[in-house]
């Protein structure tokens, strides 16, 4: 248990942590001591068996944490974690014991970072990384609650769904067609890649990592099994696993023509063999993402389209056009490789059809084909032939049924049980 004592003009919180280690902490004010008591009381009540030292600092625990996640996250993600820790979190919290991190101190730190001019998204990433680390500390039975949890809403770091959707730049069907037509004319080497991105919704890194064996023209599908990151490293798609996407007939034909061109370029440019990638430079190497973006800007200028569109915007265009056309969000989710349907709807919700003209009339126009002995008897009783009947006519038939005029005769057992006077009242 944790208790507060006054000693030599100070208020001392005396408690044992979950590992049984005794601690003291002094405060000038009783309210501060009681607030700390409330913080450590759950830990004092719950016995913990931490797998690391109970007095470990955040800096040392981060080294332990990195070992745990090294094989579970992509190298690029781990590098991003390391960058955030080195630049922001460890200089401020590195020397603090993990068990002494409190919500107020973390909240103040994030607020100061925001006031210092960091972008809201950057501060949200700081909070997210610290929350992730402390979640692992809970699993290691080092702490019982996460002081960094649910601070995004308190500091207004989270972005609303409406704001996210408004920030998405997606082409209209007419803009998409104009862009692809211009690309075929002005950037023929990049046109097949742009068509794949706009026709499947795959990410740029996934498109650049496509290999000829991933494309199945007979079934009009592509298997997305890998992706290039911005630094050129090859790994799994963002979801961590592959997926299969469908192709339109026109995209299937375009990829078939691209295969023929690919084979011809092998001789034209003197490649030692057919390159392992679908979209390559004249040297037979994978296209550079920066060059793809520059080529897209040239095409946008030539087509007089807004220059804010990007290769990732082709993915947005794919999803928004399908959803606006009434395609199932579940299908769009599977094509995009989203982990949940909630992610798809929250990202592209403003393109979902909100109205369904005629749907209620179709609901009432459903016809029923009656069957069974009860239906036959009811139809005969109402003087109507048995057959296909609408819902309204069935309800009318129910009103036309003649009510029964008599009651089944009483049994002998009931006569004995009730008596004659009661039976007279029943029969009347």
C-alpha positions as CSV (number, residue, x, y, z in Angstrom):
1,X,0.0,0.0,0.0
2,X,1.0,3.6,-0.4
3,X,0.6,6.1,2.4
4,X,1.4,9.8,3.0
5,X,3.3,10.9,6.1
6,X,4.4,14.4,7.2
7,X,8.0,14.4,8.3
8,X,10.2,17.4,9.0
9,X,7.9,19.8,7.2
10,X,7.6,17.6,4.1
11,X,4.9,15.3,2.9
12,X,6.4,11.9,2.2
13,X,4.8,9.2,0.1
14,X,5.9,5.8,1.3
15,X,5.1,2.8,-0.9
16,X,6.3,-0.5,-2.3
17,X,6.2,-1.1,-6.0
18,X,4.9,-4.2,-7.8
19,X,8.3,-5.9,-7.4
20,X,8.2,-5.3,-3.6
21,X,10.9,-2.6,-3.6
22,X,10.2,0.2,-1.1
23,X,10.3,3.8,-2.2
24,X,10.0,7.3,-0.7
25,X,9.2,10.6,-2.4
26,X,8.9,14.0,-0.7
27,X,6.7,16.9,-1.6
28,X,6.2,20.4,-0.3
29,X,2.4,20.3,-0.5
30,X,0.0,17.7,0.7
31,X,-2.0,17.8,-2.6
32,X,1.0,16.9,-4.6
33,X,1.8,14.0,-2.3
34,X,-1.7,12.7,-2.5
35,X,-1.7,13.0,-6.3
36,X,1.5,10.9,-6.4
37,X,-0.1,8.4,-4.0
38,X,-3.0,8.0,-6.4
39,X,-0.5,7.4,-9.2
40,X,1.5,4.6,-7.4
41,X,-1.4,3.0,-5.6
42,X,-2.4,0.6,-8.5
43,X,1.2,-0.5,-8.8
44,X,1.5,-1.0,-5.0
45,X,-1.6,-3.2,-5.1
46,X,-0.5,-5.3,-8.1
47,X,2.4,-7.6,-7.7
48,X,4.7,-7.3,-10.7
49,X,7.6,-9.5,-11.8
50,X,9.5,-7.3,-14.3
51,X,11.8,-8.9,-16.8
52,X,14.2,-6.0,-16.4
53,X,15.5,-4.0,-13.5
54,X,12.7,-2.2,-11.6
55,X,14.9,1.0,-11.6
56,X,15.8,0.9,-15.3
57,X,16.0,4.3,-17.1
58,X,14.2,5.0,-20.3
59,X,17.5,5.1,-22.3
60,X,18.4,1.6,-21.1
61,X,14.9,0.3,-21.6
62,X,14.9,1.6,-25.2
63,X,17.9,-0.6,-26.0
64,X,16.0,-3.6,-24.6
65,X,12.9,-2.6,-26.6
66,X,14.8,-2.3,-29.9
67,X,16.0,-5.9,-29.5
68,X,12.4,-7.0,-29.1
69,X,11.0,-5.3,-32.2
70,X,14.1,-5.6,-34.5
71,X,12.6,-8.6,-36.4
72,X,9.0,-7.4,-36.2
73,X,9.2,-4.0,-38.0
74,X,10.8,-2.8,-41.2
75,X,14.3,-1.4,-41.2
76,X,12.9,2.0,-42.3
77,X,10.4,2.0,-39.4
78,X,13.1,1.2,-36.9
79,X,15.3,4.0,-38.4
80,X,12.4,6.4,-37.9
81,X,11.9,5.3,-34.3
82,X,15.7,5.8,-33.7
83,X,15.6,9.3,-35.2
84,X,12.7,10.4,-33.0
85,X,14.3,9.0,-29.9
86,X,17.7,10.5,-30.6
87,X,16.4,14.0,-31.5
88,X,13.5,14.4,-29.1
89,X,12.6,11.8,-26.5
90,X,15.9,10.6,-25.0
91,X,17.5,14.1,-24.5
92,X,14.4,14.9,-22.4
93,X,13.5,11.6,-20.7
94,X,16.5,9.4,-21.2
95,X,17.9,9.7,-17.6
96,X,14.4,9.2,-16.0
97,X,13.4,5.9,-14.6
98,X,10.6,4.3,-16.6
99,X,8.5,3.9,-13.5
100,X,8.8,7.6,-12.7
101,X,7.4,8.9,-16.0
102,X,4.1,10.6,-15.2
103,X,1.3,11.8,-17.4
104,X,1.7,15.5,-16.5
105,X,5.4,15.6,-17.4
106,X,4.8,13.9,-20.8
107,X,1.9,16.2,-21.5
108,X,4.0,19.3,-20.8
109,X,6.8,18.0,-23.0
110,X,4.5,17.5,-25.9
111,X,2.9,21.0,-25.4
112,X,6.3,22.6,-25.4
113,X,7.3,20.8,-28.6
114,X,4.1,22.1,-30.3
115,X,4.7,25.6,-29.0
116,X,8.3,25.5,-30.3
117,X,6.9,25.2,-33.8
118,X,6.9,21.5,-34.6
119,X,4.1,20.3,-36.9
120,X,1.1,18.7,-35.2
121,X,1.8,15.5,-37.1
122,X,5.4,15.4,-35.8
123,X,4.3,15.9,-32.2
124,X,1.8,13.2,-32.6
125,X,4.6,10.9,-33.8
126,X,6.6,11.7,-30.6
127,X,3.6,10.8,-28.5
128,X,3.0,7.6,-30.5
129,X,6.5,6.3,-30.2
130,X,6.6,7.0,-26.5
131,X,3.2,5.3,-26.0
132,X,4.5,2.3,-28.0
133,X,7.6,1.9,-25.8
134,X,5.6,2.2,-22.6
135,X,3.0,-0.4,-23.9
136,X,5.9,-2.8,-24.1
137,X,6.9,-1.8,-20.5
138,X,3.5,-2.9,-19.4
139,X,3.9,-6.3,-21.1
140,X,7.3,-6.6,-19.3
141,X,5.4,-5.9,-16.1
142,X,7.6,-2.9,-15.4
143,X,4.5,-0.5,-15.1
144,X,0.8,-1.1,-14.7
145,X,-0.5,1.8,-16.8
146,X,0.7,3.8,-19.7
147,X,1.1,7.5,-18.9
148,X,1.5,8.5,-22.5
149,X,-1.8,6.9,-23.6
150,X,-4.7,9.0,-25.0
151,X,-2.8,12.3,-25.0
152,X,-3.5,13.0,-28.6
153,X,-7.1,14.2,-28.1
154,X,-6.2,16.1,-24.9
155,X,-3.6,18.1,-26.8
156,X,-5.7,18.2,-30.0
157,X,-3.0,16.4,-32.0
158,X,-5.4,14.1,-33.8
159,X,-6.7,15.2,-37.2
160,X,-10.5,14.8,-37.7
161,X,-11.8,12.5,-40.4
162,X,-13.3,15.4,-42.3
163,X,-10.0,17.2,-42.4
164,X,-8.1,14.1,-43.6
165,X,-10.7,13.6,-46.4
166,X,-10.5,17.2,-47.5
167,X,-6.7,17.1,-47.7
168,X,-6.9,14.2,-50.2
169,X,-6.2,15.2,-53.8
170,X,-7.9,12.9,-56.2
171,X,-8.6,13.2,-59.9
172,X,-12.0,13.2,-61.4
173,X,-12.7,10.5,-64.1
174,X,-12.2,13.1,-66.8
175,X,-8.9,14.3,-65.3
176,X,-7.7,10.7,-65.0
177,X,-8.4,9.9,-68.6
178,X,-6.7,13.2,-69.8
179,X,-3.6,12.5,-67.6
180,X,-3.2,8.9,-69.0
181,X,-3.7,10.0,-72.6
182,X,-1.1,12.8,-72.2
183,X,1.3,10.4,-70.5
184,X,1.1,8.0,-73.5
185,X,2.0,10.9,-75.8
186,X,4.6,12.8,-73.8
187,X,6.1,10.2,-71.4
188,X,5.7,6.8,-73.1
189,X,8.3,5.1,-70.8
190,X,6.4,6.1,-67.7
191,X,2.9,5.7,-69.1
192,X,2.5,2.0,-68.4
193,X,3.5,2.6,-64.7
194,X,1.1,5.5,-64.4
195,X,-1.7,3.3,-65.9
196,X,-1.0,0.5,-63.4
197,X,-1.0,2.9,-60.4
198,X,-4.2,4.5,-61.6
199,X,-5.8,1.2,-62.6
200,X,-5.1,-0.9,-59.4
201,X,-4.6,1.6,-56.6
202,X,-1.2,0.2,-55.7
203,X,1.4,2.4,-54.1
204,X,4.4,3.7,-56.0
205,X,6.9,1.5,-54.2
206,X,4.7,-1.5,-55.0
207,X,4.4,-0.6,-58.6
208,X,8.2,-0.2,-59.0
209,X,8.8,-3.6,-57.4
210,X,6.5,-5.5,-59.8
211,X,8.1,-8.4,-61.6
212,X,6.9,-10.0,-64.9
213,X,5.9,-13.2,-62.9
214,X,3.5,-11.1,-60.8
215,X,1.3,-10.3,-63.8
216,X,-1.2,-12.9,-64.9
217,X,-2.9,-11.7,-68.1
218,X,-5.0,-14.8,-68.4
219,X,-6.9,-14.1,-65.1
220,X,-6.5,-10.3,-65.3
221,X,-4.8,-10.1,-61.9
222,X,-1.5,-8.8,-60.4
223,X,0.1,-10.3,-57.3
224,X,1.6,-7.5,-55.1
225,X,4.3,-9.3,-53.1
226,X,7.0,-6.7,-52.4
227,X,7.7,-2.9,-52.4
228,X,10.6,-0.5,-52.8
229,X,11.1,2.1,-50.1
230,X,12.3,5.6,-50.8
231,X,15.9,4.7,-49.9
232,X,15.8,1.8,-52.5
233,X,15.6,-1.1,-50.1
234,X,13.2,-3.9,-51.0
235,X,10.7,-5.3,-48.5
236,X,7.1,-6.4,-48.0
237,X,4.2,-4.1,-48.8
238,X,3.1,-1.6,-46.1
239,X,0.5,-4.1,-44.8
240,X,3.3,-6.6,-44.2
241,X,1.8,-9.2,-46.6
242,X,0.9,-9.5,-50.2
243,X,-2.4,-9.2,-52.0
244,X,-3.9,-9.8,-55.4
245,X,-5.6,-7.0,-57.4
246,X,-7.9,-7.1,-60.4
247,X,-7.2,-5.5,-63.8
248,X,-9.5,-4.0,-66.3
249,X,-9.5,-5.3,-69.8
250,X,-7.8,-2.1,-71.2
251,X,-5.1,-2.3,-68.5
252,X,-4.6,-6.0,-69.3
253,X,-4.1,-5.2,-73.0
254,X,-1.7,-2.3,-72.1
255,X,0.4,-4.7,-70.0
256,X,0.5,-7.2,-72.7
257,X,1.8,-4.6,-75.1
258,X,4.3,-3.5,-72.5
259,X,5.7,-7.0,-72.3
260,X,6.2,-7.0,-76.0
261,X,8.0,-3.6,-75.8
262,X,10.1,-4.9,-72.9
263,X,11.3,-7.9,-74.9
264,X,12.2,-5.6,-77.9
265,X,14.1,-3.2,-75.7
266,X,16.3,-6.1,-74.5
267,X,17.9,-6.2,-77.9
268,X,17.6,-2.5,-78.5
269,X,19.6,-1.4,-75.5
270,X,21.9,-4.5,-75.3
271,X,20.7,-5.8,-71.9
272,X,22.3,-9.1,-70.9
273,X,18.9,-10.5,-70.3
274,X,15.3,-9.6,-69.6
275,X,15.3,-7.3,-66.5
276,X,13.6,-8.7,-63.4
277,X,11.4,-5.6,-63.0
278,X,8.4,-4.6,-65.1
279,X,9.2,-0.9,-65.2
280,X,12.9,0.0,-65.8
281,X,15.2,2.7,-67.2
282,X,17.0,2.4,-70.5
283,X,19.8,0.8,-68.5
284,X,17.5,-1.9,-67.3
285,X,17.5,-0.7,-63.6
286,X,14.4,0.0,-61.5
287,X,13.0,3.5,-62.0
288,X,13.9,6.0,-59.3
289,X,10.8,7.4,-57.4
290,X,12.1,11.0,-57.7
291,X,12.3,10.6,-61.5
292,X,8.8,9.2,-61.6
293,X,7.5,12.3,-59.7
294,X,9.3,14.6,-62.0
295,X,7.9,12.8,-65.1
296,X,4.4,13.1,-63.6
297,X,4.9,16.9,-63.1
298,X,5.8,17.2,-66.8
299,X,2.7,15.3,-67.8
300,X,0.5,17.4,-65.6
301,X,1.9,20.6,-67.1
302,X,1.4,19.4,-70.6
303,X,-2.2,18.4,-69.8
304,X,-2.9,21.7,-67.9
305,X,-3.9,19.8,-64.8
306,X,-3.4,20.9,-61.2
307,X,0.3,20.3,-60.2
308,X,-0.6,19.1,-56.7
309,X,-1.4,15.6,-58.0
310,X,1.3,13.0,-57.1
311,X,1.8,9.3,-57.9
312,X,0.1,8.5,-54.6
313,X,-2.8,10.7,-55.8
314,X,-3.4,8.1,-58.5
315,X,-4.2,5.7,-55.7
316,X,-6.6,8.2,-54.2
317,X,-8.2,8.7,-57.6
318,X,-8.7,5.0,-58.1
319,X,-10.5,4.6,-54.7
320,X,-12.6,7.7,-54.9
321,X,-13.8,7.0,-58.5
322,X,-14.8,3.4,-57.6
323,X,-16.6,4.5,-54.4
324,X,-18.4,7.3,-56.1
325,X,-19.6,4.8,-58.7
326,X,-21.2,2.7,-55.9
327,X,-18.6,-0.1,-55.7
328,X,-18.6,-1.9,-52.4
329,X,-16.2,-0.4,-49.9
330,X,-15.1,-3.9,-48.9
331,X,-13.9,-4.6,-52.5
332,X,-12.0,-1.3,-52.5
333,X,-10.5,-2.1,-49.1
334,X,-9.2,-5.4,-50.5
335,X,-7.8,-3.8,-53.6
336,X,-6.0,-1.1,-51.7
337,X,-4.7,-3.5,-49.0
338,X,-6.1,-1.6,-46.1
339,X,-6.1,-3.5,-42.8
340,X,-9.7,-2.6,-41.9
341,X,-12.8,-1.4,-43.6
342,X,-12.9,1.5,-41.1
343,X,-9.6,2.8,-42.6
344,X,-11.1,2.8,-46.1
345,X,-14.3,4.5,-45.0
346,X,-12.6,7.1,-42.8
347,X,-10.2,8.0,-45.6
348,X,-12.6,8.1,-48.5
349,X,-15.9,8.6,-46.8
350,X,-16.8,11.8,-48.6
351,X,-17.0,9.9,-51.9
352,X,-19.4,7.2,-50.6
353,X,-22.9,7.5,-52.0
354,X,-25.1,9.1,-49.3
355,X,-28.4,8.7,-51.3
356,X,-30.0,5.7,-52.9
357,X,-32.8,6.9,-55.2
358,X,-35.6,4.3,-55.5
359,X,-34.2,2.0,-52.9
360,X,-37.3,2.3,-50.6
361,X,-39.6,1.7,-53.5
362,X,-37.7,-1.5,-54.4
363,X,-38.0,-2.6,-50.8
364,X,-41.8,-2.5,-51.0
365,X,-42.0,-4.0,-54.4
366,X,-40.7,-7.4,-53.3
367,X,-43.0,-10.3,-54.4
368,X,-43.7,-13.4,-52.5
369,X,-44.5,-16.9,-53.8
370,X,-46.7,-18.6,-51.2
371,X,-46.3,-22.3,-50.5
372,X,-47.5,-24.8,-47.9
373,X,-50.8,-26.1,-46.6
374,X,-51.6,-23.1,-44.5
375,X,-51.2,-20.7,-47.5
376,X,-53.4,-22.9,-49.6
377,X,-56.1,-23.0,-46.9
378,X,-55.9,-19.3,-46.4
379,X,-56.2,-18.6,-50.1
380,X,-59.2,-21.0,-50.4
381,X,-60.9,-19.5,-47.4
382,X,-60.5,-16.0,-48.9
383,X,-61.9,-17.2,-52.2
384,X,-58.6,-16.5,-54.1
385,X,-56.4,-18.7,-56.3
386,X,-53.0,-19.7,-54.9
387,X,-50.1,-18.0,-56.8
388,X,-47.6,-15.2,-56.7
389,X,-48.9,-12.4,-54.4
390,X,-47.6,-9.1,-53.4
391,X,-47.0,-8.1,-49.8
392,X,-49.9,-5.7,-49.9
393,X,-52.4,-8.2,-51.3
394,X,-51.3,-10.7,-48.6
395,X,-52.2,-8.2,-45.9
396,X,-55.6,-7.6,-47.5
397,X,-56.3,-11.3,-47.6
398,X,-55.6,-11.5,-43.8
399,X,-58.4,-8.8,-43.3
400,X,-60.9,-10.8,-45.5
401,X,-60.6,-14.0,-43.5
402,X,-64.0,-14.9,-41.9
403,X,-63.9,-15.2,-38.1
404,X,-64.8,-18.5,-36.4
405,X,-68.4,-18.7,-35.2
406,X,-68.2,-21.5,-32.6
407,X,-66.1,-22.9,-29.9
408,X,-64.8,-26.4,-29.6
409,X,-67.0,-28.4,-27.1
410,X,-65.7,-28.5,-23.6
411,X,-64.1,-31.8,-22.4
412,X,-65.5,-33.9,-19.6
413,X,-62.5,-33.0,-17.5
414,X,-63.3,-29.4,-17.6
415,X,-66.9,-30.0,-16.8
416,X,-65.9,-31.8,-13.6
417,X,-63.4,-29.1,-12.6
418,X,-65.6,-26.0,-13.2
419,X,-69.1,-26.8,-12.3
420,X,-72.3,-25.9,-14.0
421,X,-72.6,-22.2,-13.0
422,X,-69.1,-21.4,-14.2
423,X,-69.8,-23.2,-17.5
424,X,-72.9,-21.2,-18.0
425,X,-70.9,-18.0,-17.7
426,X,-68.3,-19.3,-20.1
427,X,-70.8,-20.4,-22.7
428,X,-72.7,-17.1,-22.5
